Amino acid sequence: LMRTCAADPSPAGARDAALFALAAKTGARREELVKSKLADMKATPEGWEIRIMGKGNKERILYADNGAARALADWLDIRGPAAGAPPRSGSVGSVRARARTSSGRPARFAQATP
């Protein structure tokens, strides 16, 4: 999946790489990640803290470092501080489609959460 994202020169490639890296690093569900807002993210000396609302409206803090932190920083550099995301939003459907098309079959990540 990461090679497919890296080969995509569009902003969507960087966005999807950040989503997959964060999901792998933190165990967050795709819906939790795509619903997160820029205001929910804070850079720290170790990487990033991301506040999300999990199942049952429970707030939790995710910690991203190393490759996941770099992927998120790369995406945020492209995205910029404005609301929204170029060229399309990071909807659950677009993440699921990327997971399917990169391997030709549904990704384990896409099946891991309800």
C-alpha positions in Angstrom: 0.0 0.0 0.0 2.7 2.5 0.9 4.5 1.9 -2.4 1.3 2.6 -4.3 0.9 5.8 -2.3 4.5 6.9 -2.9 4.1 6.3 -6.6 1.1 8.6 -6.8 2.4 12.2 -7.4 -1.0 13.8 -6.5 -1.8 15.1 -3.1 -4.0 12.1 -2.6 -0.9 9.8 -2.5 0.5 11.7 0.4 -2.8 11.9 2.2 -3.4 8.1 1.8 0.1 7.3 2.9 -0.5 9.3 6.1 -3.8 7.6 6.7 -2.3 4.1 6.3 0.8 4.9 8.3 -1.3 6.3 11.2 -3.7 3.3 11.1 -0.8 0.9 11.2 1.1 2.7 14.0 -1.8 3.6 16.2 -4.5 1.0 15.6 -7.0 3.7 14.9 -10.0 2.9 12.8 -10.2 4.5 9.3 -13.4 6.5 10.3 -11.6 7.9 13.3 -8.7 9.1 11.2 -10.7 10.6 8.4 -12.9 12.5 10.9 -9.9 14.1 12.7 -9.3 17.8 12.2 -6.2 19.8 12.0 -7.1 21.3 15.4 -6.9 17.8 16.9 -3.3 17.4 16.0 -0.3 18.7 17.9 3.4 18.4 17.0 5.6 17.2 19.8 9.4 16.6 20.1 8.6 12.9 19.7 6.2 13.2 16.7 2.5 13.9 16.8 -0.4 13.7 19.3 -3.8 13.2 17.6 -7.0 13.5 19.6 -9.8 11.4 18.2 -13.3 10.3 19.2 -13.5 6.6 19.3 -16.3 4.1 19.6 -18.9 5.1 22.2 -17.8 8.8 21.9 -14.7 8.1 23.9 -11.9 10.5 23.4 -8.4 9.1 23.1 -5.0 10.4 22.2 -2.9 8.7 19.5 0.8 9.0 19.4 2.6 8.9 16.0 6.4 8.8 15.7 9.0 7.7 13.1 7.5 6.9 9.7 3.9 7.7 10.7 5.0 11.1 11.9 6.9 11.8 8.7 4.0 10.7 6.6 1.6 13.0 8.5 4.0 15.9 8.3 4.4 15.4 4.6 0.6 15.4 4.1 0.1 18.5 6.3 2.8 20.3 4.3 0.8 19.6 1.1 -2.6 20.2 2.7 -1.8 23.5 4.3 -3.7 25.2 7.1 -7.0 25.9 5.2 -10.1 23.9 5.8 -10.7 21.0 3.5 -8.2 18.9 1.6 -7.0 19.0 -2.0 -8.0 17.6 -4.4 -10.8 15.6 -2.7 -11.7 14.8 0.9 -10.2 11.8 2.7 -13.5 10.0 2.8 -13.9 6.5 4.2 -14.8 5.4 0.6 -11.7 6.8 -1.0 -9.4 5.2 1.6 -11.2 1.8 1.1 -10.9 2.2 -2.6 -7.1 2.8 -2.4 -6.7 -0.2 -0.1 -8.5 -2.4 -2.7 -6.9 -1.1 -5.8 -3.3 -1.3 -4.7 -3.4 -5.1 -4.1 -6.3 -6.1 -6.3 -8.3 -7.4 -3.4 -9.7 -5.9 -0.2 -6.9 -5.0 2.2 -6.7 -6.5 5.7 -6.8 -2.9 7.0 -10.2 -2.3 5.3 -11.6 -5.4 6.8 -10.3 -4.9 10.4 -12.9 -2.5 11.5 -16.7 -2.6 11.2 
